[in-house]
Amino acid sequence: MDKNSNTYIFIYASVMVVLVAVILTSANLALKPMQEKNKMNEKMINLLSSIGIEANAENAAELYNQYLVKEVVVDKAGNETSVYNKGKLEIGKIRAFDVNLKAALKDAEKGGEGALPLFIMSDGQQTYYIIPLFGKGLWGPIYGNVALESDKNTIFGVNFGHDSETPGLGAEIANPPVEGKVVFSDLFKQKKIFDEAGNFTSVKVIKGGVKSQSIVAPEHGVDAISGSTLTCNGVSAMLNDCMVNYENYLKKNN
């Protein structure tokens, strides 16, 4: 066959496309277990970070199991529908760790009973209730965790992440803790999600700062990042829309 003919070129190109596809598929299948492990490690690292525990890929699983009291899946009525404890499921059929949070939040938004993950951890002195977060930022999804103290009202710590917020502006929501410097996540410490009457208020990010207004009480508000109004609005909405699903559980088990 003439190597310059259209038929030869077409066959050659087709073979190369198939060959490349097979190589890429094989590589993806081979790397998938490692990718899944990295995702699990990242999730455990972020959960631990919300209660002030530093971890890395090497020790994440060990520390997670050390500080974990139990994983629970709760419905909007405040019931525990699944409980994972000491390496096994005691109730239900799914670990909180394996819940697709985005899908669970959509179901709850549409009026479903909800099947939302909650992580209970302890450092030996205090028990923490960690609520995972997922929402929308300016350019894409934002996410994180909020850890409540034993009173199930006071925020002990938070962490946030994003996929595509603006560097130097909205992306600052994910700035890690720095000794001697206050970063965005630090502003949430000791804030309250319920008011004195026991009503759920969440925590709002205030453009211009909490002191510039009188609508949101200082214990329920934090200062926004200058020039990042839409990202900060997304954080406010995410906190409210995620945590409100746990309101009955937090009250019921307080």
Secondary structure, DSSP 8 states (H G I E B T S, - for coil): --TTSHHHHHHHHHHHHHHHHHHHHHHHHHHHHHHHHHHHHHHHHHHHHTTT----TTTHHHHHHHHEEEEEEE-TTS-EEEEEETTEEEESSS-GGG--HHHHHHHHHTT----EEEEEEE-SS-EEEEEEEEEE-SSSEEEEEEEE-TTSSBEEEEEEEESS--TTTGGGGG---BTTB--GGGGGTT-BSB-TTS-B---EEETT-GGG-SSS-GGGEEE--TT-HHHHHHHHHHHHHHHGGGHHHHHHT-
